């Protein structure tokens, strides 16, 4: 069973949450848009599946999406909800799976708000076309929204009755990998804000380190497959937005 | 089995997507925050469950959330994913349920963007504190994002191999109810933009009408339980944002 992941080839973005799960599980997968066009891959292969006139009965709205078991599945949290049990990265219990998904959807909300700090007016415009607005939105984000999200994640970790190490149930899940990515991305984009916030969120900080040390994940993070953070992705470092 | 819905009592907002499913199914439910504080309900009952120091092991990040079967479930699309099969408003097939959820998550993205047309800078600020930014964001929304979303929904309807009437599979589902709500909300908030866009999306417009005529839903819409659209909710009518 080879999974086909479709996502932009030059950024971590939302696709990274799926890559982390596939990598941590040692799954057999192809990052299609990073392949060669001569081999039927590349960005062209991704774009073909987004065309309104295509043949797919379940056309995705936007990347990332996953081809698996003859299906085409979109929306990051939905992909992880599908993949989690197959990769051994989801709790066994149905109620816990629902809770894991709820936490993942809240992570998705935070990711959307982090994106909008540099694109508060329009995702199709350049950052330079919305810098004053971005400065205002980023101040609200780091001052109000980010503390609220981090406090909630810390609370999720504190209240897990089954583990003091992992977010959901007694074993690591895709939610832990995603919380690692959130911390990594926020540290890249907002180092000053995070320096101030991290001491109040020790469980989340420890989780980040615990995940980073998982052998397959550590190998991935040190490999060229891990695209560096950059100013085309979701988490961008613009010092003026990290006041 | 009585469901307890927790959502702000004076707006449709995100809670309305859950209300529509409960109402269409004729489910036994209580809209807790609309109840009386003397009876242990009201907004205070909602706020108690959002407090960081509360006793819940699965604390929600924000309303809406649902108490059912001894569980507390948050995130609108997740609530519907849970409720759909129980209310007879989800497809039977697992792959179709995953697809329904994917469409619902894309609806959630649209709802978030519709909200941000009047709150592009901060959800904790007043509209009056972000009017120039709102005008810019709304122009991008109605000019670029809204046509993209509506085109995708139309495409979802056009490609359903099992029905020319409903979005997913051969029977009505919570996705149809949510698409109804999207059209209703957009018509309220952006009547001029929608007037221009609707002719190109006949399936979506017909679906809105088809849903509105379902007997239990029609009774609900005509009842005082349906809170009118207003300028505190997600879909707000500010004529200057509908240029």
Interface residues (C-beta under 8 A of the other chain):
Chain A: X52 X56 X57 X58 X59 X60 X61 X71 X73 X74 X75 X77 X78 X81 X82 X95 X98 X99 X101 X102 X105 X106 X109 X112 X116 X120 X121 X122 X123 X124 X125 X130 X133 X136 X137 X140 X144 X145 X149 X151 X152 X155 X156 X159 X160 X161
Chain B: X52 X56 X57 X58 X59 X60 X61 X71 X73 X74 X75 X77 X78 X81 X82 X95 X98 X99 X101 X102 X105 X106 X109 X112 X116 X120 X121 X122 X123 X124 X125 X130 X133 X136 X137 X140 X144 X145 X149 X151 X152 X155 X156 X159 X160 X161
